[in-house]
Amino acid sequence: MYSSFETEDFWDDESGMGTIEMVLIIVVLIGLVVVFRSGITTLLNNIFGKINSLSGEVYNATPGQ
């Protein structure tokens, strides 16, 4: 059986806390992506559509204008 001293040492041990925090942040980010997937897809499609149309304007522009 564990003594109360060993139990307190276990609960006070903070080694590995950085790893746990990073894993929790990644889990939350993945959850947000899953929840807002359709909104993110629409937003990115709109952004890339504008980039494509504006790049076509720049590409087709004649020098001196």
NUTOR-858488 format. One line per field, with one value per residue (C-alpha): residue number from 1; x, y, z. Coordinates in nm, 2 decimals. Layout:
BEGIN
seq <- [NUM / ...] .
x <- [X / ...] .
y <- [Y / ...] .
z <- [Z / ...] .
***
This chain:
BEGIN
seq <- [1 / 2 / 3 / 4 / 5 / 6 / 7 / 8 / 9 / 10 / 11 / 12 / 13 / 14 / 15 / 16 / 17 / 18 / 19 / 20 / 21 / 22 / 23 / 24 / 25 / 26 / 27 / 28 / 29 / 30 / 31 / 32 / 33 / 34 / 35 / 36 / 37 / 38 / 39 / 40 / 41 / 42 / 43 / 44 / 45 / 46 / 47 / 48 / 49 / 50 / 51 / 52 / 53 / 54 / 55 / 56 / 57 / 58 / 59 / 60 / 61 / 62 / 63 / 64 / 65] .
x <- [0.00 / 0.12 / 0.20 / 0.04 / 0.39 / 0.41 / 0.05 / 0.13 / 0.45 / 0.24 / -0.02 / 0.25 / 0.46 / 0.43 / 0.66 / 0.49 / 0.24 / 0.36 / 0.29 / -0.06 / -0.13 / -0.02 / -0.23 / -0.54 / -0.48 / -0.46 / -0.78 / -0.97 / -0.84 / -0.94 / -1.28 / -1.33 / -1.24 / -1.49 / -1.77 / -1.70 / -1.59 / -1.85 / -1.80 / -1.42 / -1.46 / -1.68 / -1.45 / -1.14 / -1.32 / -1.42 / -1.07 / -0.90 / -1.17 / -1.08 / -0.71 / -0.76 / -0.96 / -0.73 / -0.42 / -0.58 / -0.62 / -0.26 / -0.14 / -0.35 / -0.26 / -0.05 / 0.27 / 0.23 / -0.12] .
y <- [0.00 / 0.35 / 0.59 / 0.93 / 1.08 / 0.89 / 0.99 / 1.36 / 1.33 / 1.18 / 1.46 / 1.73 / 1.60 / 1.84 / 1.66 / 1.61 / 1.89 / 2.07 / 1.77 / 1.73 / 2.09 / 2.07 / 1.75 / 1.93 / 2.24 / 2.01 / 1.82 / 2.15 / 2.28 / 1.96 / 1.98 / 2.33 / 2.23 / 1.95 / 2.17 / 2.46 / 2.25 / 2.37 / 2.74 / 2.71 / 2.54 / 2.82 / 3.09 / 2.93 / 2.88 / 3.25 / 3.36 / 3.14 / 3.24 / 3.61 / 3.53 / 3.35 / 3.63 / 3.91 / 3.71 / 3.68 / 4.06 / 4.11 / 3.85 / 4.00 / 4.36 / 4.53 / 4.72 / 5.09 / 5.10] .
z <- [0.00 / -0.07 / 0.21 / 0.22 / 0.14 / -0.19 / -0.27 / -0.21 / -0.42 / -0.71 / -0.70 / -0.67 / -0.95 / -1.25 / -1.49 / -1.83 / -1.78 / -2.09 / -2.30 / -2.15 / -2.22 / -2.58 / -2.64 / -2.49 / -2.71 / -3.02 / -2.92 / -2.88 / -3.22 / -3.39 / -3.23 / -3.35 / -3.71 / -3.70 / -3.57 / -3.81 / -4.11 / -4.35 / -4.25 / -4.29 / -4.63 / -4.75 / -4.62 / -4.78 / -5.12 / -5.12 / -5.03 / -5.30 / -5.56 / -5.50 / -5.52 / -5.85 / -6.00 / -5.88 / -6.00 / -6.34 / -6.35 / -6.26 / -6.51 / -6.79 / -6.72 / -6.99 / -6.88 / -6.84 / -6.71] .
***
